[in-house]
Amino acid sequence: MIRVALAASLAVALSGCMETLVLVRDAVLNPDPEIEMTMPRVNRKAIEDADLAAVLMLSPTIGIGTVGIAVQMRDGRIIYNSNENRSVTLEGGLIYSTLGLGTNLQAVTSQSNDPLITEARAGQWPAKVTRTYHFSGRGTAFDKIVTTCTNQTSTRADVEIASATRDVVAVVETCQADAGIGFNNIHYLDAGTGRLWRSIQWTGPEQGNIQIDVIEQFDPDT
């Protein structure tokens, strides 16, 4: 059940947003050419009993799904590592870097008020966000792609993540890069706090979109 009231003009705008959301979600979960996805079992009880912060990492381009456990905090970023030595580093809800999920993303740098980093609630995002993606180049050099993203807030709904239901608001980003690349990101934010529960983020022209499901949030104060 959608629990937001929309003015007629906003409803028209969001109809396109919903279409984009569905298209991007389907493209991530059903890549072309089709690749069989290996989905791990998530033992939520074991994670909760051990008081671990954990994420589910899905890479449709290579058909890999794996669970990562928070193993280190470095400069405010959390590194999640799997038993297969695949990892993702999150800065707030932004995928900062990846390892073993396709073509490695070395780093993403962004503006200070990037809402994924500050975990801003839906509706409180700046109109535009600029991010720079860094990739390994020849020798010691790094290639980079600069992107600018606008955003639309979509519907409020419940999503199930590893057997837990989360009350979220979806935000769709439409991004253009200086290399002529265009893509979409989808973020499912906690309706109350703005913290990320699920995100489908572009991580480069070869690796494409990576989906992150937050099984248990990292909270350094607990």
C-alpha positions as CSV (number, residue, x, y, z in Angstrom):
1,M,0.0,0.0,0.0
2,I,1.4,3.4,-1.0
3,R,1.2,5.7,2.0
4,V,1.9,9.1,0.5
5,A,-0.6,11.6,-0.9
6,L,0.4,13.1,-4.2
7,A,-0.7,16.2,-6.0
8,A,-1.8,15.6,-9.6
9,S,1.3,17.2,-11.1
10,L,3.6,15.3,-8.8
11,A,1.8,12.0,-9.6
12,V,2.5,12.6,-13.3
13,A,6.2,13.2,-12.5
14,L,6.5,10.1,-10.3
15,S,4.9,7.9,-12.9
16,G,8.0,8.3,-15.0
17,C,10.1,7.7,-11.9
18,M,8.3,4.5,-11.1
19,E,8.8,3.3,-14.7
20,T,12.6,4.0,-14.4
21,L,12.7,2.2,-11.1
22,V,11.1,-0.9,-12.5
23,L,13.3,-0.8,-15.6
24,V,16.5,-0.4,-13.7
25,R,15.6,-3.1,-11.1
26,D,14.7,-5.6,-13.9
27,A,17.9,-4.8,-15.8
28,V,20.0,-5.5,-12.7
29,L,18.3,-8.7,-11.8
30,N,18.0,-9.9,-15.4
31,P,21.1,-8.8,-17.2
32,D,21.5,-9.3,-21.0
33,P,23.1,-11.7,-21.8
34,E,21.5,-13.7,-19.1
35,I,23.8,-15.0,-16.4
36,E,22.8,-17.4,-13.7
37,M,23.0,-15.8,-10.3
38,T,24.4,-17.7,-7.4
39,M,22.4,-16.6,-4.4
40,P,23.8,-17.3,-0.9
41,R,21.6,-18.3,2.0
42,V,21.4,-15.7,4.7
43,N,21.3,-16.9,8.3
44,R,19.8,-13.8,9.9
45,K,19.6,-15.4,13.3
46,A,23.3,-16.2,13.4
47,I,24.2,-12.7,12.3
48,E,21.9,-11.2,15.0
49,D,23.2,-13.6,17.7
50,A,26.8,-12.7,16.9
51,D,25.9,-8.9,16.8
52,L,27.4,-8.5,13.4
53,A,26.9,-5.8,10.7
54,A,26.4,-7.5,7.4
55,V,25.4,-6.8,3.8
56,L,24.3,-9.0,0.8
57,M,26.3,-8.1,-2.3
58,L,24.9,-9.0,-5.7
59,S,26.9,-8.6,-8.9
60,P,24.7,-9.6,-11.9
61,T,27.4,-9.0,-14.5
62,I,29.3,-12.1,-13.2
63,G,26.4,-13.9,-11.5
64,I,27.9,-13.6,-8.0
65,G,26.0,-13.1,-4.7
66,T,27.8,-13.2,-1.4
67,V,27.4,-12.0,2.2
68,G,29.9,-9.6,3.6
69,I,30.6,-8.9,7.3
70,A,31.9,-5.6,8.6
71,V,35.6,-6.2,9.4
72,Q,37.1,-2.7,9.5
73,M,36.4,1.0,9.7
74,R,38.8,3.2,7.8
75,D,38.4,7.0,7.6
76,G,34.7,6.6,8.4
77,R,34.2,4.0,5.7
78,I,33.1,0.5,6.5
79,I,34.7,-2.5,4.8
80,Y,32.5,-5.6,4.4
81,N,34.4,-8.8,3.5
82,S,33.0,-12.2,2.4
83,N,34.5,-15.7,3.0
84,E,35.5,-15.7,-0.7
85,N,37.5,-12.5,-0.2
86,R,35.1,-10.4,-2.1
87,S,34.4,-7.0,-0.5
88,V,32.6,-3.7,-0.7
89,T,33.5,-0.5,1.1
90,L,30.6,1.7,2.0
91,E,30.8,5.4,2.9
92,G,27.4,5.9,4.5
93,G,25.3,4.3,1.8
94,L,27.7,5.1,-1.1
95,I,29.6,2.3,-2.7
96,Y,33.1,3.7,-2.3
97,S,35.1,0.7,-3.7
98,T,34.7,-3.0,-4.6
99,L,36.9,-6.1,-4.8
100,G,36.2,-9.4,-6.5
101,L,32.8,-8.4,-7.9
102,G,33.9,-7.9,-11.5
103,T,36.1,-5.0,-12.5
104,N,37.3,-3.5,-9.3
105,L,36.2,0.0,-8.4
106,Q,39.1,1.8,-6.8
107,A,37.3,4.7,-5.2
108,V,34.5,7.2,-5.5
109,T,35.0,10.8,-4.4
110,S,32.0,13.1,-3.9
111,Q,30.8,16.4,-2.6
112,S,30.6,17.0,1.2
113,N,26.8,17.0,1.2
114,D,26.3,13.8,-0.9
115,P,23.1,12.5,0.6
116,L,24.2,8.9,0.4
117,I,27.2,9.7,2.6
118,T,25.3,12.0,5.0
119,E,22.3,9.5,5.0
120,A,19.8,12.3,4.3
121,R,16.1,11.5,4.3
122,A,14.2,11.3,1.0
123,G,13.0,14.8,0.1
124,Q,16.1,16.4,1.7
125,W,18.5,15.6,-1.1
126,P,20.3,18.4,-3.0
127,A,19.1,18.9,-6.6
128,K,22.4,17.6,-8.1
129,V,25.2,15.5,-6.9
130,T,28.6,15.2,-8.6
131,R,30.7,12.0,-8.0
132,T,34.1,11.0,-9.5
133,Y,34.7,7.3,-10.1
134,H,38.3,6.1,-10.1
135,F,39.5,2.9,-11.8
136,S,42.9,1.2,-12.3
137,G,44.6,2.4,-15.5
138,R,47.9,1.6,-17.1
139,G,50.9,1.5,-14.8
140,T,50.3,3.5,-11.7
141,A,47.7,5.8,-13.3
142,F,44.0,5.9,-12.5
143,D,41.2,6.5,-15.0
144,K,38.3,8.5,-13.8
145,I,34.8,9.3,-14.8
146,V,32.9,12.3,-13.5
147,T,29.1,12.0,-13.1
148,T,26.3,14.4,-12.2
149,C,23.1,12.9,-10.8
150,T,19.7,14.4,-10.3
151,N,17.0,12.6,-8.3
152,Q,13.4,11.9,-7.8
153,T,11.6,10.6,-4.8
154,S,9.3,7.7,-5.6
155,T,6.9,5.7,-3.4
156,R,6.9,4.6,0.2
157,A,6.5,0.9,0.6
158,D,7.7,-2.2,2.5
159,V,10.6,-4.3,1.2
160,E,11.8,-7.6,2.5
161,I,15.5,-7.9,3.0
162,A,16.8,-11.2,4.3
163,S,13.5,-12.1,6.0
164,A,13.1,-8.7,7.6
165,T,10.5,-6.1,6.4
166,R,11.7,-2.5,6.1
167,D,9.6,0.6,5.7
168,V,11.4,2.5,2.9
169,V,11.1,5.4,0.4
170,A,12.7,4.8,-3.0
171,V,14.9,7.5,-4.6
172,V,15.9,7.2,-8.3
173,E,19.0,9.0,-9.5
174,T,19.4,9.8,-13.2
175,C,23.1,10.3,-13.9
176,Q,25.2,11.6,-16.8
177,A,29.0,11.2,-17.2
178,D,31.6,13.3,-18.9
179,A,32.4,10.3,-21.0
180,G,28.9,10.3,-22.5
181,I,27.7,7.5,-20.2
182,G,24.2,7.6,-18.7
183,F,22.8,5.4,-16.0
184,N,20.4,5.1,-13.1
185,N,20.8,4.3,-9.4
186,I,18.0,3.2,-7.1
187,H,18.1,3.7,-3.3
188,Y,15.7,2.4,-0.8
189,L,16.0,4.6,2.3
190,D,14.5,4.0,5.8
191,A,11.3,6.1,5.8
192,G,12.2,7.4,9.3
193,T,15.9,7.9,9.4
194,G,17.2,8.0,5.8
195,R,19.6,5.1,6.3
196,L,20.1,2.9,3.4
197,W,18.5,-0.6,3.4
198,R,18.9,-1.5,-0.3
199,S,20.7,0.2,-3.2
200,I,21.4,-0.6,-6.8
201,Q,24.4,1.5,-7.8
202,W,26.5,1.9,-10.9
203,T,30.1,1.0,-10.3
204,G,31.7,1.5,-13.7
205,P,31.2,0.9,-17.4
206,E,32.3,-2.8,-17.2
207,Q,31.1,-3.9,-13.8
208,G,27.8,-2.1,-14.1
209,N,25.3,-2.0,-11.3
210,I,25.9,-3.7,-7.9
211,Q,23.1,-4.3,-5.5
212,I,23.7,-4.0,-1.8
213,D,21.1,-5.2,0.7
214,V,21.9,-4.2,4.3
215,I,21.1,-7.2,6.5
216,E,22.1,-5.5,9.8
217,Q,23.3,-1.9,10.0
218,F,26.7,-0.9,11.3
219,D,26.3,1.1,14.5
220,P,29.6,2.0,16.3
221,D,27.7,3.1,19.4
222,T,26.2,-0.4,20.2
